[in-house]
């Protein structure tokens, strides 16, 4: 695929479709752009000012409540 081939195909599209093509180009640019969302954010100490004590049992129980019936059909 070459830019010339893409350009030729674009010329054959109706004008109404060019908006969709432009939106797709913008999406590809956004997807390939480096953003801070791809960076690791360290959360250590985030809840230090709150009286929160989350144990492994708490996490296990929450997982069981959320995912315990995952995949089962409700009848």
PDB file of N, H, CA, C and O in Angstrom:
ATOM      1  N   UNK A   1       0.853  -1.172   0.000  1.00  0.00           N
ATOM      2  CA  UNK A   1       0.000   0.000   0.000  1.00  0.00           C
ATOM      3  C   UNK A   1       0.900   1.235   0.000  1.00  0.00           C
ATOM      4  O   UNK A   1       1.852   1.318   0.776  1.00  0.00           O
ATOM      5  N   UNK A   2       0.600   2.164  -0.849  1.00  0.00           N
ATOM      6  H   UNK A   2      -0.174   2.097  -1.480  1.00  0.00           H
ATOM      7  CA  UNK A   2       1.393   3.388  -0.956  1.00  0.00           C
ATOM      8  C   UNK A   2       0.489   4.591  -0.755  1.00  0.00           C
ATOM      9  O   UNK A   2      -0.724   4.487  -0.934  1.00  0.00           O
ATOM     10  N   UNK A   3       1.060   5.731  -0.386  1.00  0.00           N
ATOM     11  H   UNK A   3       2.045   5.815  -0.241  1.00  0.00           H
ATOM     12  CA  UNK A   3       0.246   6.947  -0.271  1.00  0.00           C
ATOM     13  C   UNK A   3      -0.459   7.294  -1.588  1.00  0.00           C
ATOM     14  O   UNK A   3      -1.582   7.800  -1.581  1.00  0.00           O
ATOM     15  N   UNK A   4       0.195   7.026  -2.696  1.00  0.00           N
ATOM     16  H   UNK A   4       1.107   6.615  -2.702  1.00  0.00           H
ATOM     17  CA  UNK A   4      -0.424   7.324  -3.992  1.00  0.00           C
ATOM     18  C   UNK A   4      -1.675   6.466  -4.215  1.00  0.00           C
ATOM     19  O   UNK A   4      -2.686   6.941  -4.733  1.00  0.00           O
ATOM     20  N   UNK A   5      -1.584   5.194  -3.814  1.00  0.00           N
ATOM     21  H   UNK A   5      -0.763   4.808  -3.393  1.00  0.00           H
ATOM     22  CA  UNK A   5      -2.738   4.296  -3.972  1.00  0.00           C
ATOM     23  C   UNK A   5      -3.886   4.743  -3.074  1.00  0.00           C
ATOM     24  O   UNK A   5      -5.046   4.734  -3.486  1.00  0.00           O
ATOM     25  N   UNK A   6      -3.559   5.129  -1.864  1.00  0.00           N
ATOM     26  H   UNK A   6      -2.617   5.136  -1.530  1.00  0.00           H
ATOM     27  CA  UNK A   6      -4.595   5.610  -0.938  1.00  0.00           C
ATOM     28  C   UNK A   6      -5.229   6.879  -1.491  1.00  0.00           C
ATOM     29  O   UNK A   6      -6.449   7.038  -1.459  1.00  0.00           O
ATOM     30  N   UNK A   7      -4.397   7.775  -1.993  1.00  0.00           N
ATOM     31  H   UNK A   7      -3.406   7.645  -2.018  1.00  0.00           H
ATOM     32  CA  UNK A   7      -4.908   9.024  -2.572  1.00  0.00           C
ATOM     33  C   UNK A   7      -5.855   8.724  -3.734  1.00  0.00           C
ATOM     34  O   UNK A   7      -6.910   9.349  -3.848  1.00  0.00           O
ATOM     35  N   UNK A   8      -5.493   7.784  -4.585  1.00  0.00           N
ATOM     36  H   UNK A   8      -4.637   7.276  -4.492  1.00  0.00           H
ATOM     37  CA  UNK A   8      -6.345   7.428  -5.722  1.00  0.00           C
ATOM     38  C   UNK A   8      -7.690   6.904  -5.237  1.00  0.00           C
ATOM     39  O   UNK A   8      -8.738   7.257  -5.778  1.00  0.00           O
ATOM     40  N   UNK A   9      -7.648   6.061  -4.213  1.00  0.00           N
ATOM     41  H   UNK A   9      -6.796   5.775  -3.774  1.00  0.00           H
ATOM     42  CA  UNK A   9      -8.898   5.516  -3.667  1.00  0.00           C
ATOM     43  C   UNK A   9      -9.748   6.623  -3.047  1.00  0.00           C
ATOM     44  O   UNK A   9     -10.973   6.608  -3.167  1.00  0.00           O
ATOM     45  N   UNK A  10      -9.104   7.577  -2.387  1.00  0.00           N
ATOM     46  H   UNK A  10      -8.109   7.589  -2.289  1.00  0.00           H
ATOM     47  CA  UNK A  10      -9.827   8.694  -1.780  1.00  0.00           C
ATOM     48  C   UNK A  10     -10.529   9.535  -2.838  1.00  0.00           C
ATOM     49  O   UNK A  10     -11.647  10.000  -2.619  1.00  0.00           O
ATOM     50  N   UNK A  11      -9.893   9.730  -3.966  1.00  0.00           N
ATOM     51  H   UNK A  11      -8.984   9.352  -4.145  1.00  0.00           H
ATOM     52  CA  UNK A  11     -10.477  10.530  -5.035  1.00  0.00           C
ATOM     53  C   UNK A  11     -11.753   9.896  -5.571  1.00  0.00           C
ATOM     54  O   UNK A  11     -12.630  10.599  -6.073  1.00  0.00           O
ATOM     55  N   UNK A  12     -11.863   8.590  -5.469  1.00  0.00           N
ATOM     56  H   UNK A  12     -11.151   8.019  -5.060  1.00  0.00           H
ATOM     57  CA  UNK A  12     -13.036   7.881  -5.974  1.00  0.00           C
ATOM     58  C   UNK A  12     -14.195   7.838  -4.985  1.00  0.00           C
ATOM     59  O   UNK A  12     -15.308   7.462  -5.353  1.00  0.00           O
ATOM     60  N   UNK A  13     -13.948   8.215  -3.746  1.00  0.00           N
ATOM     61  H   UNK A  13     -13.043   8.520  -3.447  1.00  0.00           H
ATOM     62  CA  UNK A  13     -15.013   8.201  -2.738  1.00  0.00           C
ATOM     63  C   UNK A  13     -15.941   9.400  -2.906  1.00  0.00           C
ATOM     64  O   UNK A  13     -15.517  10.458  -3.372  1.00  0.00           O
ATOM     65  N   UNK A  14     -17.216   9.233  -2.524  1.00  0.00           N
ATOM     66  H   UNK A  14     -17.561   8.374  -2.146  1.00  0.00           H
ATOM     67  CA  UNK A  14     -18.112  10.404  -2.519  1.00  0.00           C
ATOM     68  C   UNK A  14     -17.683  11.370  -1.415  1.00  0.00           C
ATOM     69  O   UNK A  14     -17.126  10.957  -0.397  1.00  0.00           O
ATOM     70  N   UNK A  15     -17.944  12.641  -1.624  1.00  0.00           N
ATOM     71  H   UNK A  15     -18.396  12.977  -2.450  1.00  0.00           H
ATOM     72  CA  UNK A  15     -17.532  13.673  -0.661  1.00  0.00           C
ATOM     73  C   UNK A  15     -18.078  13.419   0.742  1.00  0.00           C
ATOM     74  O   UNK A  15     -17.426  13.755   1.731  1.00  0.00           O
ATOM     75  N   UNK A  16     -19.265  12.830   0.835  1.00  0.00           N
ATOM     76  H   UNK A  16     -19.795  12.556   0.032  1.00  0.00           H
ATOM     77  CA  UNK A  16     -19.861  12.568   2.151  1.00  0.00           C
ATOM     78  C   UNK A  16     -19.017  11.582   2.965  1.00  0.00           C
ATOM     79  O   UNK A  16     -19.025  11.625   4.195  1.00  0.00           O
ATOM     80  N   UNK A  17     -18.304  10.713   2.295  1.00  0.00           N
ATOM     81  H   UNK A  17     -18.297  10.678   1.295  1.00  0.00           H
ATOM     82  CA  UNK A  17     -17.486   9.712   2.995  1.00  0.00           C
ATOM     83  C   UNK A  17     -16.177  10.282   3.508  1.00  0.00           C
ATOM     84  O   UNK A  17     -15.540   9.683   4.374  1.00  0.00           O
ATOM     85  N   UNK A  18     -15.772  11.411   2.996  1.00  0.00           N
ATOM     86  H   UNK A  18     -16.289  11.898   2.293  1.00  0.00           H
ATOM     87  CA  UNK A  18     -14.483  11.972   3.404  1.00  0.00           C
ATOM     88  C   UNK A  18     -14.459  12.354   4.880  1.00  0.00           C
ATOM     89  O   UNK A  18     -13.406  12.308   5.516  1.00  0.00           O
ATOM     90  N   UNK A  19     -15.601  12.727   5.423  1.00  0.00           N
ATOM     91  H   UNK A  19     -16.456  12.765   4.907  1.00  0.00           H
ATOM     92  CA  UNK A  19     -15.668  13.045   6.852  1.00  0.00           C
ATOM     93  C   UNK A  19     -15.317  11.807   7.679  1.00  0.00           C
ATOM     94  O   UNK A  19     -14.578  11.898   8.660  1.00  0.00           O
ATOM     95  N   UNK A  20     -15.841  10.669   7.285  1.00  0.00           N
ATOM     96  H   UNK A  20     -16.441  10.595   6.488  1.00  0.00           H
ATOM     97  CA  UNK A  20     -15.531   9.429   8.002  1.00  0.00           C
ATOM     98  C   UNK A  20     -14.055   9.073   7.882  1.00  0.00           C
ATOM     99  O   UNK A  20     -13.433   8.626   8.846  1.00  0.00           O
ATOM    100  N   UNK A  21     -13.504   9.273   6.697  1.00  0.00           N
ATOM    101  H   UNK A  21     -14.009   9.636   5.914  1.00  0.00           H
ATOM    102  CA  UNK A  21     -12.081   8.997   6.493  1.00  0.00           C
ATOM    103  C   UNK A  21     -11.255   9.900   7.394  1.00  0.00           C
ATOM    104  O   UNK A  21     -10.295   9.445   8.016  1.00  0.00           O
ATOM    105  N   UNK A  22     -11.620  11.181   7.469  1.00  0.00           N
ATOM    106  H   UNK A  22     -12.400  11.551   6.964  1.00  0.00           H
ATOM    107  CA  UNK A  22     -10.886  12.127   8.311  1.00  0.00           C
ATOM    108  C   UNK A  22     -10.970  11.717   9.783  1.00  0.00           C
ATOM    109  O   UNK A  22      -9.972  11.770  10.501  1.00  0.00           O
ATOM    110  N   UNK A  23     -12.149  11.312  10.224  1.00  0.00           N
ATOM    111  H   UNK A  23     -12.959  11.268   9.640  1.00  0.00           H
ATOM    112  CA  UNK A  23     -12.309  10.880  11.616  1.00  0.00           C
ATOM    113  C   UNK A  23     -11.443   9.664  11.898  1.00  0.00           C
ATOM    114  O   UNK A  23     -10.869   9.551  12.982  1.00  0.00           O
ATOM    115  N   UNK A  24     -11.341   8.758  10.944  1.00  0.00           N
ATOM    116  H   UNK A  24     -11.807   8.850  10.064  1.00  0.00           H
ATOM    117  CA  UNK A  24     -10.507   7.579  11.126  1.00  0.00           C
ATOM    118  C   UNK A  24      -9.033   7.970  11.205  1.00  0.00           C
ATOM    119  O   UNK A  24      -8.288   7.427  12.021  1.00  0.00           O
ATOM    120  N   UNK A  25      -8.616   8.898  10.369  1.00  0.00           N
ATOM    121  H   UNK A  25      -9.220   9.339   9.706  1.00  0.00           H
ATOM    122  CA  UNK A  25      -7.231   9.385  10.417  1.00  0.00           C
ATOM    123  C   UNK A  25      -6.934  10.005  11.774  1.00  0.00           C
ATOM    124  O   UNK A  25      -5.881   9.751  12.358  1.00  0.00           O
ATOM    125  N   UNK A  26      -7.849  10.809  12.273  1.00  0.00           N
ATOM    126  H   UNK A  26      -8.705  11.016  11.799  1.00  0.00           H
ATOM    127  CA  UNK A  26      -7.670  11.417  13.599  1.00  0.00           C
ATOM    128  C   UNK A  26      -7.579  10.349  14.683  1.00  0.00           C
ATOM    129  O   UNK A  26      -6.778  10.475  15.610  1.00  0.00           O
ATOM    130  N   UNK A  27      -8.387   9.306  14.575  1.00  0.00           N
ATOM    131  H   UNK A  27      -9.037   9.204  13.822  1.00  0.00           H
ATOM    132  CA  UNK A  27      -8.340   8.210  15.547  1.00  0.00           C
ATOM    133  C   UNK A  27      -6.978   7.525  15.520  1.00  0.00           C
ATOM    134  O   UNK A  27      -6.399   7.250  16.571  1.00  0.00           O
ATOM    135  N   UNK A  28      -6.468   7.250  14.329  1.00  0.00           N
ATOM    136  H   UNK A  28      -6.939   7.473  13.475  1.00  0.00           H
ATOM    137  CA  UNK A  28      -5.160   6.599  14.213  1.00  0.00           C
ATOM    138  C   UNK A  28      -4.069   7.481  14.806  1.00  0.00           C
ATOM    139  O   UNK A  28      -3.173   6.988  15.491  1.00  0.00           O
ATOM    140  N   UNK A  29      -4.142   8.770  14.549  1.00  0.00           N
ATOM    141  H   UNK A  29      -4.870   9.171  13.993  1.00  0.00           H
ATOM    142  CA  UNK A  29      -3.155   9.691  15.139  1.00  0.00           C
ATOM    143  C   UNK A  29      -3.230   9.662  16.658  1.00  0.00           C
ATOM    144  O   UNK A  29      -2.203   9.609  17.335  1.00  0.00           O
ATOM    145  N   UNK A  30      -4.444   9.696  17.191  1.00  0.00           N
ATOM    146  H   UNK A  30      -5.278   9.739  16.640  1.00  0.00           H
ATOM    147  CA  UNK A  30      -4.635   9.675  18.645  1.00  0.00           C
ATOM    148  C   UNK A  30      -4.103   8.371  19.229  1.00  0.00           C
ATOM    149  O   UNK A  30      -3.424   8.372  20.256  1.00  0.00           O
ATOM    150  N   UNK A  31      -4.418   7.255  18.565  1.00  0.00           N
ATOM    151  H   UNK A  31      -4.970   7.254  17.731  1.00  0.00           H
ATOM    152  CA  UNK A  31      -4.007   5.947  19.062  1.00  0.00           C
ATOM    153  C   UNK A  31      -2.490   5.801  19.094  1.00  0.00           C
ATOM    154  O   UNK A  31      -1.948   5.146  19.984  1.00  0.00           O
ATOM    155  N   UNK A  32      -1.815   6.399  18.145  1.00  0.00           N
ATOM    156  H   UNK A  32      -2.255   6.932  17.422  1.00  0.00           H
ATOM    157  CA  UNK A  32      -0.367   6.257  18.047  1.00  0.00           C
ATOM    158  C   UNK A  32       0.406   7.319  18.818  1.00  0.00           C
ATOM    159  O   UNK A  32       1.627   7.232  18.948  1.00  0.00           O
ATOM    160  N   UNK A  33      -0.297   8.311  19.323  1.00  0.00           N
ATOM    161  H   UNK A  33      -1.289   8.382  19.217  1.00  0.00           H
ATOM    162  CA  UNK A  33       0.370   9.387  20.057  1.00  0.00           C
ATOM    163  C   UNK A  33       0.719   8.911  21.457  1.00  0.00           C
ATOM    164  O   UNK A  33      -0.088   8.264  22.125  1.00  0.00           O
ATOM    165  N   UNK A  34       1.930   9.237  21.894  1.00  0.00           N
ATOM    166  H   UNK A  34       2.586   9.762  21.352  1.00  0.00           H
ATOM    167  CA  UNK A  34       2.316   8.900  23.265  1.00  0.00           C
ATOM    168  C   UNK A  34       1.586   9.832  24.214  1.00  0.00           C
ATOM    169  O   UNK A  34       1.638  11.054  24.073  1.00  0.00           O
ATOM    170  N   UNK A  35       0.914   9.245  25.170  1.00  0.00           N
ATOM    171  H   UNK A  35       0.872   8.252  25.285  1.00  0.00           H
ATOM    172  CA  UNK A  35       0.164  10.039  26.137  1.00  0.00           C
ATOM    173  C   UNK A  35       0.586   9.636  27.545  1.00  0.00           C
ATOM    174  O   UNK A  35       1.171   8.572  27.749  1.00  0.00           O
ATOM    175  N   UNK A  36       0.286  10.490  28.503  1.00  0.00           N
ATOM    176  H   UNK A  36      -0.189  11.355  28.337  1.00  0.00           H
ATOM    177  CA  UNK A  36       0.600  10.127  29.891  1.00  0.00           C
ATOM    178  C   UNK A  36      -0.197   8.913  30.355  1.00  0.00           C
ATOM    179  O   UNK A  36       0.146   8.315  31.375  1.00  0.00           O
ATOM    180  N   UNK A  37      -1.260   8.531  29.628  1.00  0.00           N
ATOM    181  H   UNK A  37      -1.539   9.017  28.800  1.00  0.00           H
ATOM    182  CA  UNK A  37      -2.045   7.378  30.030  1.00  0.00           C
ATOM    183  C   UNK A  37      -1.245   6.091  29.927  1.00  0.00           C
ATOM    184  O   UNK A  37      -1.556   5.117  30.613  1.00  0.00           O
ATOM    185  N   UNK A  38      -0.220   6.067  29.082  1.00  0.00           N
ATOM    186  H   UNK A  38       0.032   6.858  28.524  1.00  0.00           H
ATOM    187  CA  UNK A  38       0.600   4.889  28.938  1.00  0.00           C
ATOM    188  C   UNK A  38       1.688   4.776  29.992  1.00  0.00           C
ATOM    189  O   UNK A  38       2.389   3.766  30.064  1.00  0.00           O
ATOM    190  N   UNK A  39       1.828   5.810  30.806  1.00  0.00           N
ATOM    191  H   UNK A  39       1.259   6.630  30.747  1.00  0.00           H
ATOM    192  CA  UNK A  39       2.869   5.826  31.816  1.00  0.00           C
ATOM    193  C   UNK A  39       2.367   5.172  33.103  1.00  0.00           C
ATOM    194  O   UNK A  39       1.176   5.208  33.412  1.00  0.00           O
ATOM    195  N   UNK A  40       3.285   4.584  33.832  1.00  0.00           N
ATOM    196  H   UNK A  40       4.252   4.554  33.581  1.00  0.00           H
ATOM    197  CA  UNK A  40       2.949   3.949  35.102  1.00  0.00           C
ATOM    198  C   UNK A  40       2.794   5.029  36.172  1.00  0.00           C
ATOM    199  O   UNK A  40       3.641   5.911  36.317  1.00  0.00           O
ATOM    200  N   UNK A  41       1.712   4.938  36.903  1.00  0.00           N
ATOM    201  H   UNK A  41       1.024   4.222  36.785  1.00  0.00           H
ATOM    202  CA  UNK A  41       1.460   5.872  37.999  1.00  0.00           C
ATOM    203  C   UNK A  41       1.565   5.088  39.296  1.00  0.00           C
ATOM    204  O   UNK A  41       0.831   4.122  39.504  1.00  0.00           O
ATOM    205  N   UNK A  42       2.461   5.495  40.155  1.00  0.00           N
ATOM    206  H   UNK A  42       3.057   6.280  39.987  1.00  0.00           H
ATOM    207  CA  UNK A  42       2.634   4.810  41.429  1.00  0.00           C
ATOM    208  C   UNK A  42       1.581   5.326  42.407  1.00  0.00           C
ATOM    209  O   UNK A  42       1.443   6.532  42.609  1.00  0.00           O
ATOM    210  N   UNK A  43       0.848   4.406  43.004  1.00  0.00           N
ATOM    211  H   UNK A  43       0.960   3.426  42.840  1.00  0.00           H
ATOM    212  CA  UNK A  43      -0.240   4.765  43.899  1.00  0.00           C
ATOM    213  C   UNK A  43       0.105   4.573  45.363  1.00  0.00           C
ATOM    214  O   UNK A  43      -0.747   4.764  46.231  1.00  0.00           O
ATOM    215  N   UNK A  44       1.328   4.201  45.644  1.00  0.00           N
ATOM    216  H   UNK A  44       2.020   4.046  44.939  1.00  0.00           H
ATOM    217  CA  UNK A  44       1.739   4.002  47.021  1.00  0.00           C
ATOM    218  C   UNK A  44       1.497   5.240  47.865  1.00  0.00           C
ATOM    219  O   UNK A  44       1.947   6.331  47.513  1.00  0.00           O
ATOM    220  N   UNK A  45       0.790   5.080  48.976  1.00  0.00           N
ATOM    221  H   UNK A  45       0.425   4.194  49.262  1.00  0.00           H
ATOM    222  CA  UNK A  45       0.515   6.199  49.867  1.00  0.00           C
ATOM    223  C   UNK A  45      -0.687   7.022  49.462  1.00  0.00           C
ATOM    224  O   UNK A  45      -0.982   8.023  50.115  1.00  0.00           O
ATOM    225  N   UNK A  46      -1.391   6.645  48.414  1.00  0.00           N
ATOM    226  H   UNK A  46      -1.152   5.832  47.883  1.00  0.00           H
ATOM    227  CA  UNK A  46      -2.534   7.416  47.940  1.00  0.00           C
ATOM    228  C   UNK A  46      -3.606   7.563  49.018  1.00  0.00           C
ATOM    229  O   UNK A  46      -4.238   8.613  49.132  1.00  0.00           O
ATOM    230  N   UNK A  47      -3.804   6.526  49.793  1.00  0.00           N
ATOM    231  H   UNK A  47      -3.291   5.673  49.701  1.00  0.00           H
ATOM    232  CA  UNK A  47      -4.846   6.550  50.825  1.00  0.00           C
ATOM    233  C   UNK A  47      -4.272   6.774  52.220  1.00  0.00           C
ATOM    234  O   UNK A  47      -4.935   6.476  53.213  1.00  0.00           O
ATOM    235  N   UNK A  48      -3.065   7.288  52.305  1.00  0.00           N
ATOM    236  H   UNK A  48      -2.527   7.531  51.498  1.00  0.00           H
ATOM    237  CA  UNK A  48      -2.384   7.435  53.596  1.00  0.00           C
ATOM    238  C   UNK A  48      -3.142   8.328  54.567  1.00  0.00           C
ATOM    239  O   UNK A  48      -3.073   8.109  55.776  1.00  0.00           O
ATOM    240  N   UNK A  49      -3.861   9.326  54.073  1.00  0.00           N
ATOM    241  H   UNK A  49      -3.917   9.505  53.091  1.00  0.00           H
ATOM    242  CA  UNK A  49      -4.571  10.261  54.946  1.00  0.00           C
ATOM    243  C   UNK A  49      -5.937   9.739  55.381  1.00  0.00           C
ATOM    244  O   UNK A  49      -6.633  10.387  56.162  1.00  0.00           O
ATOM    245  N   UNK A  50      -6.316   8.570  54.877  1.00  0.00           N
ATOM    246  H   UNK A  50      -5.751   8.043  54.243  1.00  0.00           H
ATOM    247  CA  UNK A  50      -7.614   7.996  55.219  1.00  0.00           C
ATOM    248  C   UNK A  50      -7.400   6.780  56.119  1.00  0.00           C
ATOM    249  O   UNK A  50      -6.354   6.131  56.079  1.00  0.00           O
ATOM    250  N   UNK A  51      -8.396   6.496  56.913  1.00  0.00           N
ATOM    251  H   UNK A  51      -9.245   7.023  56.945  1.00  0.00           H
ATOM    252  CA  UNK A  51      -8.336   5.338  57.798  1.00  0.00           C
ATOM    253  C   UNK A  51      -8.849   4.118  57.036  1.00  0.00           C
ATOM    254  O   UNK A  51      -9.948   3.631  57.300  1.00  0.00           O
ATOM    255  N   UNK A  52      -8.050   3.631  56.093  1.00  0.00           N
ATOM    256  H   UNK A  52      -7.157   4.026  55.879  1.00  0.00           H
ATOM    257  CA  UNK A  52      -8.448   2.504  55.257  1.00  0.00           C
ATOM    258  C   UNK A  52      -7.484   1.355  55.506  1.00  0.00           C
ATOM    259  O   UNK A  52      -6.266   1.517  55.440  1.00  0.00           O
ATOM    260  N   UNK A  53      -8.052   0.199  55.792  1.00  0.00           N
ATOM    261  H   UNK A  53      -9.042   0.067  55.846  1.00  0.00           H
ATOM    262  CA  UNK A  53      -7.233  -0.989  55.996  1.00  0.00           C
ATOM    263  C   UNK A  53      -7.849  -2.121  55.172  1.00  0.00           C
ATOM    264  O   UNK A  53      -8.754  -2.813  55.638  1.00  0.00           O
ATOM    265  N   UNK A  54      -7.361  -2.302  53.965  1.00  0.00           N
ATOM    266  H   UNK A  54      -6.626  -1.739  53.587  1.00  0.00           H
ATOM    267  CA  UNK A  54      -7.888  -3.322  53.066  1.00  0.00           C
ATOM    268  C   UNK A  54      -6.976  -4.540  53.147  1.00  0.00           C
ATOM    269  O   UNK A  54      -5.778  -4.461  52.876  1.00  0.00           O
ATOM    270  N   UNK A  55      -7.570  -5.659  53.525  1.00  0.00           N
ATOM    271  H   UNK A  55      -8.543  -5.723  53.745  1.00  0.00           H
ATOM    272  CA  UNK A  55      -6.791  -6.891  53.685  1.00  0.00           C
ATOM    273  C   UNK A  55      -6.936  -7.775  52.445  1.00  0.00           C
ATOM    274  O   UNK A  55      -7.760  -7.508  51.570  1.00  0.00           O
ATOM    275  N   UNK A  56      -6.129  -8.820  52.385  1.00  0.00           N
ATOM    276  H   UNK A  56      -5.459  -9.037  53.096  1.00  0.00           H
ATOM    277  CA  UNK A  56      -6.244  -9.795  51.307  1.00  0.00           C
ATOM    278  C   UNK A  56      -7.617 -10.463  51.325  1.00  0.00           C
ATOM    279  O   UNK A  56      -8.181 -10.768  50.274  1.00  0.00           O
ATOM    280  N   UNK A  57      -8.150 -10.688  52.526  1.00  0.00           N
ATOM    281  H   UNK A  57      -7.692 -10.440  53.380  1.00  0.00           H
ATOM    282  CA  UNK A  57      -9.485 -11.281  52.638  1.00  0.00           C
ATOM    283  C   UNK A  57     -10.543 -10.354  52.052  1.00  0.00           C
ATOM    284  O   UNK A  57     -11.474 -10.815  51.391  1.00  0.00           O
ATOM    285  N   UNK A  58     -10.405  -9.042  52.292  1.00  0.00           N
ATOM    286  H   UNK A  58      -9.649  -8.668  52.829  1.00  0.00           H
ATOM    287  CA  UNK A  58     -11.342  -8.071  51.721  1.00  0.00           C
ATOM    288  C   UNK A  58     -11.316  -8.125  50.190  1.00  0.00           C
ATOM    289  O   UNK A  58     -12.362  -8.113  49.540  1.00  0.00           O
ATOM    290  N   UNK A  59     -10.117  -8.183  49.632  1.00  0.00           N
ATOM    291  H   UNK A  59      -9.268  -8.193  50.159  1.00  0.00           H
ATOM    292  CA  UNK A  59      -9.959  -8.236  48.179  1.00  0.00           C
ATOM    293  C   UNK A  59     -10.545  -9.541  47.646  1.00  0.00           C
ATOM    294  O   UNK A  59     -11.236  -9.540  46.628  1.00  0.00           O
ATOM    295  N   UNK A  60     -10.275 -10.639  48.321  1.00  0.00           N
ATOM    296  H   UNK A  60      -9.713 -10.639  49.148  1.00  0.00           H
ATOM    297  CA  UNK A  60     -10.790 -11.941  47.909  1.00  0.00           C
ATOM    298  C   UNK A  60     -12.317 -11.960  47.934  1.00  0.00           C
ATOM    299  O   UNK A  60     -12.954 -12.476  47.016  1.00  0.00           O
ATOM    300  N   UNK A  61     -12.892 -11.400  48.981  1.00  0.00           N
ATOM    301  H   UNK A  61     -12.374 -10.981  49.727  1.00  0.00           H
ATOM    302  CA  UNK A  61     -14.348 -11.359  49.099  1.00  0.00           C
ATOM    303  C   UNK A  61     -14.946 -10.494  47.997  1.00  0.00           C
ATOM    304  O   UNK A  61     -15.954 -10.871  47.399  1.00  0.00           O
ATOM    305  N   UNK A  62     -14.348  -9.350  47.722  1.00  0.00           N
ATOM    306  H   UNK A  62     -13.530  -9.044  48.209  1.00  0.00           H
ATOM    307  CA  UNK A  62     -14.845  -8.468  46.664  1.00  0.00           C
ATOM    308  C   UNK A  62     -14.773  -9.161  45.303  1.00  0.00           C
ATOM    309  O   UNK A  62     -15.698  -9.062  44.497  1.00  0.00           O
ATOM    310  N   UNK A  63     -13.676  -9.857  45.059  1.00  0.00           N
ATOM    311  H   UNK A  63     -12.924  -9.937  45.713  1.00  0.00           H
ATOM    312  CA  UNK A  63     -13.554 -10.599  43.796  1.00  0.00           C
ATOM    313  C   UNK A  63     -14.636 -11.669  43.684  1.00  0.00           C
ATOM    314  O   UNK A  63     -15.235 -11.843  42.622  1.00  0.00           O
ATOM    315  N   UNK A  64     -14.881 -12.373  44.764  1.00  0.00           N
ATOM    316  H   UNK A  64     -14.395 -12.232  45.627  1.00  0.00           H
ATOM    317  CA  UNK A  64     -15.902 -13.423  44.760  1.00  0.00           C
ATOM    318  C   UNK A  64     -17.277 -12.817  44.487  1.00  0.00           C
ATOM    319  O   UNK A  64     -18.064 -13.387  43.731  1.00  0.00           O
ATOM    320  N   UNK A  65     -17.575 -11.666  45.097  1.00  0.00           N
ATOM    321  H   UNK A  65     -16.936 -11.204  45.711  1.00  0.00           H
ATOM    322  CA  UNK A  65     -18.867 -11.026  44.879  1.00  0.00           C
ATOM    323  C   UNK A  65     -19.014 -10.554  43.435  1.00  0.00           C
ATOM    324  O   UNK A  65     -20.092 -10.657  42.849  1.00  0.00           O
ATOM    325  N   UNK A  66     -17.928 -10.037  42.866  1.00  0.00           N
ATOM    326  H   UNK A  66     -17.052  -9.953  43.342  1.00  0.00           H
ATOM    327  CA  UNK A  66     -17.989  -9.530  41.501  1.00  0.00           C
ATOM    328  C   UNK A  66     -17.976 -10.635  40.459  1.00  0.00           C
ATOM    329  O   UNK A  66     -18.749 -10.593  39.502  1.00  0.00           O
ATOM    330  N   UNK A  67     -17.112 -11.615  40.632  1.00  0.00           N
ATOM    331  H   UNK A  67     -16.484 -11.649  41.409  1.00  0.00           H
ATOM    332  CA  UNK A  67     -16.840 -12.585  39.597  1.00  0.00           C
ATOM    333  C   UNK A  67     -17.289 -14.001  39.949  1.00  0.00           C
ATOM    334  O   UNK A  67     -17.092 -14.919  39.152  1.00  0.00           O
ATOM    335  N   UNK A  68     -17.873 -14.195  41.096  1.00  0.00           N
ATOM    336  H   UNK A  68     -18.034 -13.450  41.744  1.00  0.00           H
ATOM    337  CA  UNK A  68     -18.225 -15.531  41.547  1.00  0.00           C
ATOM    338  C   UNK A  68     -19.123 -16.299  40.601  1.00  0.00           C
ATOM    339  O   UNK A  68     -18.968 -17.511  40.452  1.00  0.00           O
ATOM    340  N   UNK A  69     -20.061 -15.617  39.959  1.00  0.00           N
ATOM    341  H   UNK A  69     -20.187 -14.633  40.081  1.00  0.00           H
ATOM    342  CA  UNK A  69     -21.009 -16.285  39.069  1.00  0.00           C
ATOM    343  C   UNK A  69     -20.701 -16.000  37.605  1.00  0.00           C
ATOM    344  O   UNK A  69     -21.540 -16.249  36.739  1.00  0.00           O
ATOM    345  N   UNK A  70     -19.547 -15.499  37.324  1.00  0.00           N
ATOM    346  H   UNK A  70     -18.866 -15.296  38.027  1.00  0.00           H
ATOM    347  CA  UNK A  70     -19.190 -15.143  35.950  1.00  0.00           C
ATOM    348  C   UNK A  70     -19.230 -16.377  35.058  1.00  0.00           C
ATOM    349  O   UNK A  70     -18.650 -17.412  35.387  1.00  0.00           O
ATOM    350  N   UNK A  71     -19.906 -16.260  33.948  1.00  0.00           N
ATOM    351  H   UNK A  71     -20.377 -15.419  33.681  1.00  0.00           H
ATOM    352  CA  UNK A  71     -19.987 -17.365  33.017  1.00  0.00           C
ATOM    353  C   UNK A  71     -21.194 -18.271  33.237  1.00  0.00           C
ATOM    354  O   UNK A  71     -21.514 -19.093  32.378  1.00  0.00           O
ATOM    355  N   UNK A  72     -21.858 -18.133  34.361  1.00  0.00           N
ATOM    356  H   UNK A  72     -21.598 -17.465  35.059  1.00  0.00           H
ATOM    357  CA  UNK A  72     -23.033 -18.966  34.620  1.00  0.00           C
ATOM    358  C   UNK A  72     -24.262 -18.250  34.073  1.00  0.00           C
ATOM    359  O   UNK A  72     -24.368 -17.026  34.156  1.00  0.00           O
ATOM    360  N   UNK A  73     -25.180 -19.016  33.521  1.00  0.00           N
ATOM    361  H   UNK A  73     -25.094 -20.010  33.454  1.00  0.00           H
ATOM    362  CA  UNK A  73     -26.409 -18.447  32.991  1.00  0.00           C
ATOM    363  C   UNK A  73     -27.427 -18.328  34.116  1.00  0.00           C
ATOM    364  O   UNK A  73     -27.592 -19.238  34.928  1.00  0.00           O
ATOM    365  N   UNK A  74     -28.109 -17.182  34.147  1.00  0.00           N
ATOM    366  H   UNK A  74     -27.975 -16.442  33.487  1.00  0.00           H
ATOM    367  CA  UNK A  74     -29.194 -17.002  35.116  1.00  0.00           C
ATOM    368  C   UNK A  74     -30.468 -17.632  34.538  1.00  0.00           C
ATOM    369  O   UNK A  74     -30.868 -17.322  33.415  1.00  0.00           O
ATOM    370  N   UNK A  75     -31.081 -18.496  35.296  1.00  0.00           N
ATOM    371  H   UNK A  75     -30.756 -18.748  36.208  1.00  0.00           H
ATOM    372  CA  UNK A  75     -32.298 -19.157  34.804  1.00  0.00           C
ATOM    373  C   UNK A  75     -33.454 -18.754  35.660  1.00  0.00           C
ATOM    374  O   UNK A  75     -34.579 -19.194  35.424  1.00  0.00           O
TER     375      UNK A  75
END
